[in-house]
Amino acid sequence: MKDIRNLKDVEKCEIDSENRLLYSATHEDILNGLTTDIYFLRTQDILDYMGISEKIVTAEIFARKKGIFVGIEEVKNILKDKNIEMWALEEGEEFGPKDTLVRIKGPYKEFGIYESVILGCLASPSGWATASKEIKEACGDKNFVCFGTRHLHPAVAPVMERAARIGGASAVSNILTAKLIDEEPSGTLPHASFLLAGDTLEVAKAYDEIMPPEHKRIVLVDTFKDEIEESLRLAKELGKNLYGIRLDTPSERGGVTVELVKELRARLDLAGYPWVKIFVSGGLKPEKISQLSEAGADAFGVGSYISGAPGIDMTMDIKEVEGEPIAKRGRVPGIIENPKLKKMI
């Protein structure tokens, strides 16, 4: 497909909607300019008509609130073949309100149509990473796995889980994400496995038999029986092979409570199973994690708090034209220095 660079290109563009299986954008769609806002193409036509689209400009990106910066690697890949220079924070850096996060310098026509794309690549991942950092702070020295894939369109779920990993998650469950970051995906077992088999213990025994010795066996215990009864049943059968149990009690039964975790920890210890870890999941937020951690939970699975985090709004402003400071009303003309910026392109 030809790159979209003006309004005529948009008119000529044809999409084979009958044979396109998903509504999400492909890499080619993004790089070709199909996912930008139309008014950037209109701007390009006007600047070309005026003969000023080659003017050298300096643009800066900032956010209005603090967060964790993620997404610049994708931005680098989008702009790497353009005639521009770019400075930015590195992935995982903390930033404050109004800090300069990215600076791009070059002919406006080289990057102007990508403004929407660039801001989107930064806004959502930075929001997810910031939420992940909040979870990590609540966990302290304990681990948590990101379980947020099911809450997002599959086209962007790997982006979210990568951002969560950068923000503080110990591991991710999404297969593609794990492979892209050269790690192994992490996860336990779903309720479906137990419902199909009809008994938690039978599934646990099969699980123990087919997995390699080094695999950490963690079994869900809230499907059929009382969580404590099921945990003790599993521990007796699997012994030292049982690394941990997972509590995911539904909200219809009150969710996972501090009292449940305390009792379970005490009963496991009294029965002679102190090695069995308690892994908790199910709609967890930072405050709840802090409480459950204090009660004896060892690790956590977190999904919706991260996947549902709003993006951190990013704004791109032109701050110089042909080396002369400029800005819209309300903004300070000229570049705003940030010593954390590194040369990216």
C-alpha positions in Angstrom: 0.0 0.0 0.0 1.2 3.5 -0.9 2.1 5.8 2.0 -0.7 8.2 2.9 0.8 11.7 2.6 -2.0 14.0 1.5 -5.8 14.1 1.0 -5.7 12.7 -2.5 -3.9 9.6 -1.1 -6.8 9.2 1.3 -9.3 9.4 -1.5 -7.5 6.8 -3.5 -7.0 4.5 -0.6 -9.1 1.3 -0.8 -9.4 -1.2 2.0 -10.5 -4.8 1.3 -12.9 -4.9 4.2 -14.4 -8.3 3.2 -11.1 -10.1 3.5 -9.9 -8.2 6.5 -10.6 -10.3 9.6 -9.8 -7.8 12.4 -10.5 -4.1 12.7 -7.2 -3.4 14.4 -4.4 -1.7 12.5 -1.5 -3.6 11.1 2.1 -2.4 11.4 1.9 -1.4 7.7 -1.3 0.6 8.3 0.4 2.6 11.1 3.7 3.2 9.2 1.8 4.2 6.0 -0.1 6.9 7.9 -3.6 5.3 7.9 -4.1 5.6 11.7 -3.5 9.4 11.9 -6.1 12.1 12.3 -7.3 13.4 9.0 -6.5 17.0 9.9 -2.8 16.3 9.8 -3.1 15.4 6.1 -5.1 18.6 5.5 -2.3 20.5 7.2 0.2 18.9 5.0 -1.7 19.9 1.8 -1.9 23.5 3.0 1.8 23.7 3.9 2.8 22.1 0.6 0.6 24.7 -1.2 2.2 27.5 0.7 5.7 26.1 0.0 6.7 25.8 3.7 6.4 22.1 4.6 10.2 21.8 4.5 10.7 24.3 7.3 12.8 22.9 10.1 10.9 22.8 13.3 11.5 21.6 16.9 8.6 19.9 18.6 8.4 18.8 22.2 6.1 16.4 24.0 5.0 16.7 27.6 2.4 15.3 30.0 0.2 17.1 32.5 0.8 14.6 35.3 3.6 12.4 36.6 4.1 8.8 35.5 6.4 6.1 34.1 7.5 6.7 30.5 7.0 3.8 28.1 6.5 3.6 24.4 9.6 5.3 23.0 10.9 2.2 21.4 7.9 2.0 19.1 8.2 5.7 18.3 11.9 5.1 17.4 10.8 2.4 14.9 8.2 4.7 13.4 10.6 7.5 12.8 14.0 5.8 12.3 14.0 6.3 8.5 12.9 9.9 8.6 15.1 12.9 8.2 14.9 14.0 11.8 16.7 14.0 15.1 15.0 12.8 18.3 15.8 13.0 22.0 13.7 11.3 24.7 13.5 9.8 28.1 14.5 6.1 28.2 11.9 3.4 28.8 10.9 3.1 32.5 12.0 6.6 33.5 9.9 8.6 35.9 8.6 12.0 34.8 6.8 14.9 36.4 4.0 17.2 35.2 5.1 19.4 32.2 8.5 17.7 31.9 9.8 17.5 28.3 9.6 13.8 27.4 10.5 13.9 23.7 12.1 16.4 21.4 11.9 16.0 17.6 13.8 18.3 15.2 13.5 18.2 11.4 11.3 19.2 8.4 7.7 19.2 9.6 6.7 17.1 6.6 8.9 14.3 7.9 7.0 13.7 11.1 3.9 15.9 11.3 1.4 13.3 10.1 2.6 10.9 12.8 1.6 13.2 15.7 -1.5 11.2 16.7 0.4 7.9 16.3 3.4 9.0 18.4 1.2 10.4 21.2 -0.9 7.2 21.2 2.3 5.0 21.4 3.3 6.9 24.5 0.0 7.7 26.3 -1.5 4.3 26.9 1.7 2.4 27.7 2.8 5.1 30.1 -0.6 4.9 31.8 -0.3 1.1 32.1 3.3 1.3 33.4 2.3 3.9 36.0 -0.5 1.7 37.3 1.9 -1.3 37.4 4.4 0.8 39.5 1.5 1.5 42.0 0.9 -2.2 42.3 4.6 -2.9 42.8 4.8 -0.3 45.6 1.9 -2.0 47.3 3.6 -5.5 46.9 6.9 -4.3 48.4 9.4 -7.1 48.0 6.7 -9.6 46.9 6.0 -10.5 43.2 3.0 -10.0 41.0 2.2 -11.3 37.6 0.2 -9.2 35.0 -3.0 -11.0 34.1 -4.6 -8.2 32.1 -4.7 -9.6 28.5 -8.4 -10.6 28.7 -9.5 -7.1 29.4 -8.1 -5.6 26.1 -8.3 -6.1 22.4 -5.7 -8.7 21.5 -4.0 -6.3 19.2 -2.9 -4.1 22.0 -2.8 -6.6 24.9 0.9 -7.4 24.4 1.7 -3.7 24.5 0.0 -3.4 27.8 1.7 -6.4 29.4 5.1 -5.2 28.2 4.3 -1.8 29.8 3.3 -3.6 33.0 6.6 -5.5 33.1 8.5 -2.2 32.7 6.4 -0.6 35.4 7.2 -3.3 38.0 5.4 -6.6 37.2 7.6 -9.7 38.0 6.2 -11.6 35.0 3.6 -11.5 32.3 1.1 -14.1 31.2 0.7 -13.1 27.5 2.7 -15.4 25.3 3.6 -12.9 22.6 4.7 -10.3 25.2 7.0 -12.8 26.9 8.6 -13.9 23.7 9.2 -10.3 22.5 11.0 -9.5 25.8 12.9 -12.8 25.8 11.2 -14.2 28.9 8.8 -17.1 29.6 5.1 -16.5 30.1 3.8 -17.1 33.6 0.5 -18.4 34.8 -1.4 -21.1 36.8 -4.6 -22.9 35.7 -8.0 -21.5 34.8 -11.3 -22.6 36.4 -12.2 -24.2 33.1 -9.7 -27.1 33.7 -11.4 -28.0 37.0 -14.9 -27.6 35.7 -14.3 -29.9 32.8 -12.6 -32.6 35.0 -15.1 -32.2 37.9 -12.6 -32.3 40.6 -9.7 -30.0 41.6 -7.5 -32.8 43.0 -7.7 -34.9 39.9 -6.6 -32.0 37.7 -3.8 -31.2 40.2 -2.5 -34.7 40.0 -2.4 -34.7 36.3 -0.8 -31.2 36.3 1.9 -32.6 38.7 2.5 -35.6 36.5 3.0 -33.8 33.1 5.0 -30.8 34.2 8.8 -30.9 34.5 10.3 -31.0 38.0 11.5 -27.4 38.0 8.0 -26.0 37.2 6.4 -24.3 40.2 3.0 -25.9 40.6 0.3 -23.4 41.7 -3.2 -24.7 41.9 -6.5 -22.7 42.0 -8.6 -23.8 45.0 -12.0 -21.9 44.9 -13.8 -23.9 42.2 -15.8 -26.5 44.1 -14.9 -26.7 47.8 -14.1 -24.4 50.7 -10.7 -22.9 49.9 -9.0 -24.2 53.1 -10.4 -27.7 52.7 -9.2 -27.8 49.1 -5.8 -26.4 50.0 -5.1 -29.0 52.7 -6.4 -31.8 50.4 -4.0 -30.7 47.7 -1.0 -30.3 50.0 -1.6 -33.8 51.5 -1.6 -35.4 48.0 1.2 -33.4 46.3 3.4 -32.8 49.2 6.6 -30.8 48.4 5.6 -30.7 44.8 2.9 -28.2 45.6 4.6 -24.8 45.3 1.4 -22.8 46.1 -2.3 -22.4 45.9 -4.2 -19.6 44.2 -7.2 -17.8 45.8 -9.5 -16.2 43.3 -12.8 -16.3 45.3 -15.5 -14.5 43.3 -17.2 -11.3 44.5 -20.4 -13.3 44.8 -18.8 -15.1 47.7 -17.1 -12.0 49.1 -13.9 -12.2 47.3 -10.5 -13.0 48.9 -10.5 -11.5 52.4 -7.8 -10.7 54.9 -9.4 -13.2 57.3 -9.4 -16.0 54.7 -5.7 -15.5 54.0 -4.8 -15.4 57.7 -6.8 -18.6 58.4 -5.4 -20.4 55.4 -1.8 -19.5 56.3 -2.3 -20.7 59.9 -4.0 -24.0 58.9 -1.3 -24.8 56.3 1.4 -24.2 58.9 -0.4 -26.2 61.6 -0.9 -29.1 59.2 2.8 -29.2 58.4 2.8 -27.4 55.0 4.7 -24.2 55.7 6.3 -24.3 52.2 3.0 -23.8 50.4 2.7 -20.3 49.1 -0.5 -18.2 48.9 -1.1 -16.6 45.5 -4.0 -14.2 45.3 -5.9 -12.7 42.3 -9.2 -11.2 41.4 -9.8 -7.5 41.0 -6.9 -6.5 43.2 -6.0 -2.8 43.8 -3.0 -1.4 45.7 -4.8 -0.9 49.0 -6.2 -4.5 49.0 -2.8 -5.9 48.1 -1.2 -4.2 51.0 -3.8 -5.7 53.4 -3.5 -9.2 51.9 0.3 -9.1 51.9 0.3 -8.2 55.6 -2.1 -11.1 56.2 0.2 -13.6 54.7 -0.3 -13.6 50.9 3.0 -14.3 49.1 2.3 -13.1 45.5 -0.4 -11.6 43.4 -2.0 -11.7 40.0 -3.3 -8.3 38.8 -5.3 -7.6 35.6 -7.9 -4.9 35.5 -6.2 -2.3 37.6 -3.4 -2.2 35.1 -5.3 -2.9 31.8 -8.0 -0.4 32.8 -5.7 2.4 33.7 -6.3 5.5 31.6 -3.6 6.7 29.3 -1.6 9.7 30.4 -2.5 12.5 28.0 0.5 13.6 26.0 0.7 16.9 24.1 3.1 17.8 21.2 3.9 21.5 20.7 6.0 23.1 18.1 8.6 25.2 20.1 10.9 26.5 17.3 10.5 27.2 13.6 13.8 27.7 11.7 15.6 28.1 15.0 13.3 30.9 16.2 11.4 30.3 19.5 7.6 30.1 19.1 4.6 28.7 21.0 0.8 29.0 21.2 -0.6 31.3 23.8 -0.3 30.0 27.3 3.0 28.1 26.5 6.5 29.2 26.9 8.3 29.8 23.5 11.5 27.8 22.8 12.7 24.5 23.9 12.4 23.4 27.6 15.5 21.6 28.8 15.3 18.2 30.5 18.7 16.7 31.5 17.2 13.2 31.3 16.7 13.4 27.6 18.9 11.0 25.5 19.7 11.1 21.8 17.6 8.4 20.2 17.8 9.2 16.5 
